Amino acid sequence: MTVCNFPSTSEAPLSTRKETVSAENNKPEAQELELWDRISTTDGAERAEVLDELSHIAYRKNNYTECLQLIETSIDIYFHLCMDVYTSQLAHLYEGKAFCHANLGQNAEAAKAFDLLAGLYYIDEKQEDFLRAKRAAGREWYEAKEYEKSLECHTIVSKEIDTEATKYTMGIDTMNIGLALQKLDFHIEAIECFVKARTLFKEDKNPEYVNWCDSFLAASYIELKVGMEALFHSQNYFNYAKVAEDLTMEGYARYRLGQAHRLNKQYVEAEDHFVKSLEQLTLDDTKDWETIIKVNHELAATLFAQGKDEAAKTRLDRIATIEETMGDS
């Protein structure tokens, strides 16, 4: 199961780029042609503004590569003029650059742009915008599998004064730190974060995020081979999935629950959960082969532990080609 870093603590975009792009819908092609004509008759800041307007049109068309080229040219102009005078314009452009990279799946480049954006907001003493940009950088570094950089961003945010902080936002920040720590195999430290975040989400009366904390706690306790704690949080994760009637989530929860039972040498229960986990995970059209392979290995180990060697070997033989194929990808 791939768990992405959680969203920013504000659901609103960092500034007005997305709103502006949305508001430009259905503008005639004549305006775009007029803007291109103006490129040859303008220079300096005026030309940079025209390029920015063209970048909005490209963004609206989902032409993110062209949008990036226009943004980069506009940024270069402002830097040559005087960066200190045009920090607000540069912030707007770096935000657009970050969104373009994110839409292209270029998470590391998006993270760099969000980091630069955060720096510009810091210079302008825009604290809330700085925090939102830094959180966004942390999420993108996480998606880029740069977990140390993600941890650094989220840690910086957690130490800053946030006048708009709530139980929910503090929980998100703390959980994001825990997720980065978990990826870096600092499970004891990650558990401390998840426990703290879980408490904040309970105080916020948010069962969905209490559940996510339970799922992450289960994963770390399993890695540490702490059977009873793993079982407790896996059961909570499973209970939420059943109540929410989310079959996909139930498949992952049964996987965790099976692992917890196996840690506690409760092999019959573990086998049952692994079998049912596979039944649910394989229903999806887009299959999570990585997890399916892992569950099969867990099931085989459980079968071996019960002396069902032939069944275990058959299970491993059946997934061998798939495992080899995914390993080569």
C-alpha positions as CSV (number, residue, x, y, z in Angstrom):
1,M,0.0,0.0,0.0
2,T,1.4,3.4,-1.0
3,V,0.4,6.1,1.5
4,C,1.0,9.5,0.3
5,N,2.0,12.4,2.6
6,F,-1.1,14.1,3.9
7,P,-2.4,17.3,2.4
8,S,-1.5,20.8,3.6
9,T,-3.3,22.0,6.7
10,S,-5.2,24.5,4.5
11,E,-7.3,23.2,1.7
12,A,-7.0,26.5,-0.1
13,P,-4.3,27.0,-2.8
14,L,-1.2,28.8,-1.8
15,S,-2.4,32.0,-3.6
16,T,-4.6,32.8,-6.5
17,R,-3.0,30.9,-9.4
18,K,-5.6,28.1,-9.5
19,E,-8.5,30.6,-9.0
20,T,-7.1,32.8,-11.8
21,V,-6.7,29.9,-14.1
22,S,-10.2,28.8,-13.4
23,A,-11.6,32.3,-14.0
24,E,-10.0,32.4,-17.4
25,N,-12.1,29.6,-18.8
26,N,-13.6,30.1,-22.2
27,K,-11.6,33.2,-23.1
28,P,-11.2,33.5,-26.9
29,E,-8.1,32.5,-28.8
30,A,-7.9,36.1,-30.0
31,Q,-6.7,37.2,-26.5
32,E,-3.9,34.6,-26.6
33,L,-2.9,35.8,-30.1
34,E,-2.9,39.4,-28.9
35,L,-0.7,38.4,-26.0
36,W,1.8,36.7,-28.3
37,D,1.9,39.8,-30.5
38,R,2.7,41.9,-27.4
39,I,5.8,39.9,-26.7
40,S,7.6,41.6,-29.6
41,T,6.6,45.1,-28.5
42,T,7.3,44.9,-24.8
43,D,10.3,44.4,-22.6
44,G,11.2,44.4,-18.9
45,A,8.5,43.9,-16.3
46,E,5.7,44.5,-18.8
47,R,7.0,41.6,-20.9
48,A,7.3,39.4,-17.8
49,E,3.6,40.2,-17.1
50,V,2.6,39.2,-20.6
51,L,4.5,35.9,-20.3
52,D,2.8,35.3,-17.0
53,E,-0.6,35.8,-18.6
54,L,0.3,33.3,-21.4
55,S,1.4,30.8,-18.8
56,H,-2.1,30.9,-17.2
57,I,-3.6,30.1,-20.6
58,A,-1.2,27.2,-21.1
59,Y,-1.9,25.9,-17.6
60,R,-5.6,26.0,-18.3
61,K,-5.0,23.8,-21.3
62,N,-3.1,21.4,-19.2
63,N,0.0,22.2,-21.3
64,Y,2.3,22.2,-18.3
65,T,5.6,22.0,-20.2
66,E,4.8,25.1,-22.2
67,C,3.6,26.8,-19.0
68,L,6.9,26.0,-17.4
69,Q,8.9,27.5,-20.3
70,L,6.9,30.7,-20.1
71,I,7.2,30.9,-16.3
72,E,11.0,30.4,-16.5
73,T,11.4,33.2,-19.0
74,S,9.4,35.5,-16.9
75,I,11.4,34.6,-13.8
76,D,14.6,35.3,-15.7
77,I,13.4,38.8,-16.6
78,Y,12.5,39.7,-13.0
79,F,15.9,38.4,-11.7
80,H,17.7,40.5,-14.3
81,L,15.7,43.6,-13.3
82,C,16.0,43.3,-9.6
83,M,14.8,40.4,-7.6
84,D,14.2,42.4,-4.4
85,V,11.7,44.7,-6.1
86,Y,9.6,41.9,-7.6
87,T,9.3,39.3,-4.8
88,S,5.5,39.1,-5.0
89,Q,5.6,38.5,-8.7
90,L,8.3,35.9,-8.3
91,A,6.3,34.2,-5.5
92,H,3.4,33.9,-7.9
93,L,5.5,32.5,-10.6
94,Y,7.3,30.0,-8.4
95,E,3.9,28.8,-7.2
96,G,2.9,28.2,-10.8
97,K,6.2,26.4,-11.4
98,A,5.6,24.2,-8.5
99,F,2.1,23.2,-9.6
100,C,3.3,22.5,-13.1
101,H,6.0,20.2,-11.9
102,A,3.6,18.5,-9.6
103,N,1.1,17.9,-12.4
104,L,3.9,16.4,-14.5
105,G,4.8,14.0,-11.7
106,Q,8.1,15.8,-11.2
107,N,7.9,15.8,-7.4
108,A,11.5,16.7,-6.7
109,E,11.3,19.7,-9.0
110,A,8.0,20.7,-7.4
111,A,9.5,20.5,-4.0
112,K,12.4,22.7,-5.0
113,A,10.0,25.3,-6.3
114,F,7.9,25.2,-3.2
115,D,11.1,25.6,-1.1
116,L,12.0,28.7,-3.1
117,L,8.5,29.9,-2.8
118,A,8.7,29.5,1.0
119,G,11.9,31.5,1.0
120,L,10.3,34.4,-0.8
121,Y,7.4,34.4,1.6
122,Y,9.9,34.4,4.5
123,I,11.6,37.5,3.0
124,D,8.2,39.3,2.7
125,E,7.3,38.2,6.3
126,K,4.2,36.4,5.2
127,Q,4.2,33.7,7.9
128,E,1.0,31.8,6.9
129,D,2.0,31.6,3.3
130,F,5.5,30.5,4.3
131,L,4.1,27.7,6.4
132,R,1.8,26.5,3.6
133,A,4.6,26.6,1.0
134,K,6.9,24.7,3.4
135,R,4.3,22.0,4.0
136,A,3.8,21.7,0.3
137,A,7.5,21.2,-0.2
138,G,7.5,18.6,2.5
139,R,4.7,16.7,0.8
140,E,6.5,16.8,-2.6
141,W,9.8,15.7,-1.1
142,Y,8.0,12.7,0.4
143,E,6.4,11.8,-2.9
144,A,9.9,12.1,-4.4
145,K,11.1,9.6,-1.8
146,E,13.5,12.2,-0.3
147,Y,12.4,11.5,3.2
148,E,15.1,13.4,5.0
149,K,14.2,16.6,3.2
150,S,10.5,16.0,3.8
151,L,11.3,15.5,7.5
152,E,13.3,18.7,7.6
153,C,10.4,20.7,6.0
154,H,7.7,19.4,8.3
155,T,10.0,19.8,11.4
156,I,10.6,23.5,10.5
157,V,6.8,24.0,10.2
158,S,6.2,22.3,13.6
159,K,8.6,24.8,15.3
160,E,7.1,27.9,13.8
161,I,4.4,30.0,15.3
162,D,1.1,29.3,13.5
163,T,-1.6,31.7,14.6
164,E,-4.2,29.7,12.6
165,A,-3.2,26.3,14.2
166,T,-6.0,24.0,15.3
167,K,-6.0,20.5,16.7
168,Y,-6.5,19.2,13.2
169,T,-3.6,21.2,11.7
170,M,-1.3,20.3,14.5
171,G,-2.3,16.6,14.1
172,I,-1.5,16.8,10.3
173,D,1.9,18.3,10.9
174,T,2.8,15.8,13.6
175,M,1.6,12.9,11.5
176,N,3.6,14.1,8.5
177,I,6.8,14.1,10.7
178,G,5.9,10.6,11.8
179,L,5.5,9.4,8.2
180,A,8.9,10.7,7.2
181,L,10.5,9.1,10.3
182,Q,8.8,5.8,9.5
183,K,10.2,5.8,6.0
184,L,13.6,6.4,7.5
185,D,13.2,3.4,9.8
186,F,13.0,5.5,13.0
187,H,10.0,3.6,14.2
188,I,10.2,4.5,17.9
189,E,10.3,8.2,17.1
190,A,7.6,7.7,14.5
191,I,5.4,6.0,17.0
192,E,5.7,9.0,19.4
193,C,4.5,11.3,16.6
194,F,1.6,9.0,15.6
195,V,0.4,8.7,19.3
196,K,0.6,12.5,19.7
197,A,-1.3,13.0,16.4
198,R,-3.9,10.4,17.3
199,T,-4.6,12.3,20.5
200,L,-5.0,15.5,18.7
201,F,-7.4,14.0,16.1
202,K,-9.4,12.4,18.9
203,E,-9.7,15.9,20.6
204,D,-10.8,17.2,17.2
205,K,-13.4,14.4,17.0
206,N,-12.0,13.2,13.6
207,P,-12.4,9.4,13.4
208,E,-10.9,9.2,9.9
209,Y,-7.6,10.5,10.9
210,V,-7.5,8.6,14.2
211,N,-7.9,5.6,11.9
212,W,-4.9,6.6,9.8
213,C,-2.8,7.0,12.9
214,D,-3.9,3.5,14.0
215,S,-2.8,2.1,10.6
216,F,0.6,3.8,10.8
217,L,1.1,2.7,14.4
218,A,0.3,-0.9,13.4
219,A,2.9,-0.8,10.7
220,S,5.6,0.6,13.0
221,Y,4.8,-1.9,15.8
222,I,4.9,-4.7,13.3
223,E,8.4,-3.6,12.1
224,L,9.5,-3.5,15.8
225,K,7.9,-6.9,16.4
226,V,5.8,-5.6,19.2
227,G,2.9,-8.1,18.8
228,M,0.2,-6.9,21.3
229,E,0.5,-3.2,20.3
230,A,0.5,-4.2,16.6
231,L,-2.7,-6.3,17.2
232,F,-4.4,-3.5,19.1
233,H,-3.9,-0.8,16.4
234,S,-4.5,-3.3,13.5
235,Q,-7.8,-4.2,15.1
236,N,-8.8,-0.5,15.3
237,Y,-7.8,-0.1,11.7
238,F,-9.9,-3.1,10.7
239,N,-12.9,-2.0,12.8
240,Y,-12.9,1.4,11.0
241,A,-12.8,-0.2,7.6
242,K,-15.7,-2.4,8.5
243,V,-17.8,0.4,9.8
244,A,-16.9,2.6,6.8
245,E,-17.8,-0.3,4.5
246,D,-14.6,0.3,2.6
247,L,-13.6,-3.0,1.0
248,T,-10.2,-1.8,-0.3
249,M,-9.2,-0.4,3.1
250,E,-10.5,-3.7,4.7
251,G,-8.0,-5.6,2.4
252,Y,-5.1,-3.6,3.8
253,A,-6.4,-3.7,7.3
254,R,-6.7,-7.5,7.1
255,Y,-3.1,-7.6,5.9
256,R,-1.9,-5.7,9.0
257,L,-4.2,-7.8,11.2
258,G,-2.7,-11.0,9.8
259,Q,0.8,-9.7,10.4
260,A,-0.1,-8.9,14.0
261,H,-1.6,-12.3,14.6
262,R,1.5,-14.0,13.0
263,L,3.7,-12.0,15.4
264,N,1.7,-13.4,18.3
265,K,1.9,-16.9,16.8
266,Q,-1.8,-17.0,16.2
267,Y,-1.4,-18.7,12.9
268,V,-5.0,-19.8,12.3
269,E,-6.3,-16.3,12.7
270,A,-3.4,-14.9,10.6
271,E,-4.1,-17.3,7.8
272,D,-7.8,-16.3,7.7
273,H,-7.0,-12.6,7.5
274,F,-4.3,-13.1,4.8
275,V,-6.6,-15.2,2.6
276,K,-9.4,-12.6,2.9
277,S,-7.0,-9.7,2.4
278,L,-6.0,-11.2,-1.0
279,E,-9.6,-11.8,-1.9
280,Q,-10.3,-8.1,-1.4
281,L,-7.1,-6.6,-2.8
282,T,-7.3,-8.6,-6.0
283,L,-10.8,-7.2,-6.8
284,D,-9.4,-3.8,-7.9
285,D,-8.9,-3.3,-11.6
286,T,-5.6,-1.5,-10.8
287,K,-3.9,-4.0,-8.6
288,D,-1.4,-3.2,-5.9
289,W,1.0,-5.9,-6.9
290,E,3.6,-4.9,-4.4
291,T,1.2,-5.5,-1.5
292,I,-0.3,-8.6,-3.1
293,I,3.1,-10.1,-3.3
294,K,3.9,-9.3,0.3
295,V,0.6,-10.8,1.5
296,N,1.3,-14.0,-0.4
297,H,4.7,-14.2,1.3
298,E,3.1,-13.6,4.7
299,L,0.5,-16.3,4.0
300,A,3.2,-18.7,2.9
301,A,5.2,-18.1,6.1
302,T,2.0,-18.7,8.1
303,L,1.4,-22.0,6.3
304,F,4.9,-23.1,6.9
305,A,4.5,-22.4,10.6
306,Q,1.5,-24.7,10.6
307,G,3.3,-27.5,8.8
308,K,1.4,-26.9,5.6
309,D,4.6,-27.0,3.5
310,E,3.0,-28.1,0.2
311,A,0.4,-25.4,0.3
312,A,3.0,-22.8,1.2
313,K,5.3,-23.9,-1.7
314,T,2.3,-23.8,-4.1
315,R,1.5,-20.3,-3.0
316,L,5.1,-19.1,-3.6
317,D,5.3,-20.9,-7.0
318,R,2.1,-19.2,-8.2
319,I,3.4,-15.7,-7.6
320,A,7.0,-16.3,-8.7
321,T,6.5,-14.9,-12.2
322,I,4.6,-11.9,-11.0
323,E,7.2,-11.2,-8.4
324,E,10.0,-11.5,-10.9
325,T,8.2,-9.2,-13.3
326,M,7.6,-6.5,-10.7
327,G,11.2,-6.8,-9.5
328,D,12.4,-6.1,-13.0
329,S,10.3,-3.0,-13.4
